[in-house]
């Protein structure tokens, strides 16, 4: 729902929408793993 409105504001790059969200999800997962490692070290 929000994805379509967001990508259309970007100038009609709706084709790259899923790829951008996929990259963001991967980044969040990697950051989560890194944070978990930092916490588990202590």
C-alpha positions in Angstrom: 0.0 0.0 0.0 2.6 2.5 1.2 5.2 1.0 -1.2 3.3 2.2 -4.3 2.8 5.7 -3.0 6.4 6.0 -2.0 7.8 4.7 -5.3 5.5 6.9 -7.4 6.8 9.9 -5.4 10.3 8.8 -6.4 9.4 9.4 -10.0 7.9 6.2 -11.2 10.7 3.8 -10.3 8.1 1.2 -9.2 10.2 -1.4 -11.1 13.0 -1.0 -8.6 10.7 -0.8 -5.6 10.9 -4.5 -4.7 14.7 -4.5 -5.2 15.1 -1.4 -2.9 12.9 -3.1 -0.2 14.9 -6.3 -0.6 18.2 -4.5 0.0 16.7 -2.6 3.0 15.5 -5.9 4.5 18.9 -7.6 4.0 20.6 -4.5 5.6 18.3 -4.7 8.6 19.0 -8.4 9.0 22.7 -7.9 8.8 22.5 -5.0 11.3 20.4 -7.2 13.6 22.9 -10.1 13.4 25.8 -7.6 14.1 23.9 -6.1 17.1 23.2 -9.6 18.4 26.9 -10.5 18.2 27.8 -7.3 20.0 25.3 -8.0 22.8 26.3 -11.7 23.1 29.9 -10.8 23.5 29.3 -9.0 26.8 
